[in-house]
Amino acid sequence: MSLKYPGKNEQAGTSDGCSWNISGNGGLRAGIRTKTGGKDLNLDGDKVSPTKVGKYDATKVDAPDGAKHGCTIAISVTESSSVVVIGNLTASSDDTAAACERASKAAELIAPKLP
């Protein structure tokens, strides 16, 4: 995965995060929610499954809200905080596995830096 452009700070809803674009092939977003734990997130997709990221319990969402070009990894940091990593490809793509690989790799890099 090669992030060709510097990340950009942004707030999306209750999430403070950073987004990166991958030239011509979607991007990646990592968002921190300091007041919403993993179990309190509204996660819906083609397949929702429990997983582990480092020492943390997490939820993997293939094709969130039916978007085949995306994948979400929601890491439960504490009962009341979480980090959500979203990998996506271009909107015309239906390669959910590649989007999940992107999100998973980023989540594995983030997890060791969490408390």
Secondary structure as the mmCIF struct_conf table of DSSP 4:
data_model
#
loop_
_struct_conf.conf_type_id
_struct_conf.id
_struct_conf.beg_label_comp_id
_struct_conf.beg_label_asym_id
_struct_conf.beg_label_seq_id
_struct_conf.end_label_comp_id
_struct_conf.end_label_asym_id
_struct_conf.end_label_seq_id
BEND BEND1 TYR A 5 TYR A 5
STRN STRN1 LYS A 8 ALA A 12
TURN_TY1_P TURN_TY1_P1 GLY A 13 THR A 14
STRN STRN2 SER A 15 ASN A 21
TURN_TY1_P TURN_TY1_P2 SER A 23 GLY A 24
BEND BEND2 ASN A 25 ASN A 25
STRN STRN3 GLY A 27 ARG A 33
BEND BEND3 THR A 34 LYS A 35
HELX_RH_3T_P HELX_RH_3T_P1 GLY A 38 ASP A 40
BEND BEND4 LEU A 41 LEU A 41
STRN STRN4 GLY A 45 VAL A 53
TURN_TY1_P TURN_TY1_P3 GLY A 54 LYS A 55
STRN STRN5 TYR A 56 PRO A 64
TURN_TY1_P TURN_TY1_P4 ASP A 65 GLY A 66
TURN_TY1_P TURN_TY1_P5 LYS A 68 HIS A 69
STRN STRN6 GLY A 70 THR A 78
TURN_TY1_P TURN_TY1_P6 GLU A 79 SER A 80
STRN STRN7 SER A 81 ASN A 88
TURN_TY1_P TURN_TY1_P7 ALA A 91 SER A 92
HELX_RH_AL_P HELX_RH_AL_P1 THR A 96 ILE A 110
HELX_RH_3T_P HELX_RH_3T_P2 ALA A 111 LYS A 113
#
